[in-house]
Amino acid sequence: MKKLLVDTNILIDFSKNKGKLLEEYNEENWELWINPVVVAEFLNDRWLISRTKQKKAENFIGLFKCLDINKEEGIKTGDLIRTGLVDSLGDALIAANCLVKKMHLLTRNQKHFKKVKGLKLLP
């Protein structure tokens, strides 16, 4: 089974009934993962102002397996930013996580990651 890191924009679309992309990959027997960056980005949304909505969002992300971020990925993140391949810290951490763990990345923001050699982008 192939491992797939799901980017924040995919989670947001799905949680707001705006996208079915996540369902497609789930049906194709991909192992769906997130990481702490995706968790933080997803949970900082202003629509989670009520405790009910926040709990629902936390339950949703609880359905995914969660990767850790280690020193090797921290080093790779620094390399990606220093060399200008990725602009933001969050995106660089996500890309580094995928590269080190040899995972695919499911994102609609492919332009944020297109310069990263070896990163497998979906769809």
Steps between C-alpha positions, in 0.01 A plus 500: 500500500638842400523777758349839424551820699185712476558877484287743697309636199363153426376461859337843496322431171375165623384630838300774327351260241687672218712213378478127448869444424565355845227240453651390170838426653346334804307267269819414310651353816760766564621531857403859591732697728532852639775664704510761780527785247179392328329460838599852608403656167163323498414587859591870473197567279273774638184296433603280795403774745233287669601205716262274303666579167846466655416157643359389163822612328715320757297181451545533123879528516498211746401277209847541346831350601745770609869518410764641730753754381858414593844660478570362150179663378595822678831505314325430169249779578784746551656392170172547312451853633866607471518390136171671413320182398218564748395839638324427829610307806177298508525391138869420541426278801227322305729446199789382718270256681398349164854482365654339807212255553470433122133595484276662240341840572135569424458875455318754288787745552741325269667829408633521858688173454577475128870592535572217747681226314388149590175606666211290369198729462140387454245531346 
